[in-house]
Amino acid sequence: MPYIKANDGRREALRKGDPALSAGELNYQLFYLIKHNYNVYENDEDFISFKLVNFVSNFLGENPNYQKYNDMTGCLTLCYKEIKRRLGLRVYMLLEMRDEYESIIAKYEDLKITENGDVE
């Protein structure tokens, strides 16, 4: 799991909801949110889900590209695994969120095939 330096103010900014600028920062946001809120809001998954969606949407931005989608799906998968390993939680909503983006990513891929041609 990537780590964000503690002494440059970036951790605090990410906790306050600043958009993640890299997959490592997104991973930090997701992990931190779940580590510090999952047990509190365990019966209110809507709160955590809303925050997760917000973090991911901010990371992707208005015009996501292949790299952003790739980073986001990898981050959701690896964050799930790291939370399971370190905290013993199975936060399936991370994997479900990743899977919900499949149709959006497929549309993006189809658009790029039309624009650039398919793999030969």
Phi, psi and omega in degrees: 000133179290152178239143180259131181304141184278343191252010182248007177084354184290322179302313181298317179299318180294321178296328180279353176106007174304143179299137174292136181262351180212168177298324178298319178291322176297316178302316178301313181301312182296313182298314182299313180304312183290317180302320186261355183229344188300312181291329179291318185251024184305323180270359178235069182296340179298322179298309182295317180300317178301314181295317179299313180300319179297314179300314181294316180299317178297322179295315182292325180075187184284331182231072182296151178238182182304315183299317179296315178297318180297313179298317182295313182293321176295320179297314179300319180293309183290326177296317176304312182296320181289323176294318178297316182292314187270328184250350181072017180258142174251090184268079185299339182299334176295316179289323178295320178297316177303315182292328179294335179280353183304315183290324178295316180294321179298318177297319178298315179298317179298319177299317181290330174296316179296318183288320191244352184091154182276169174297132182278000000 
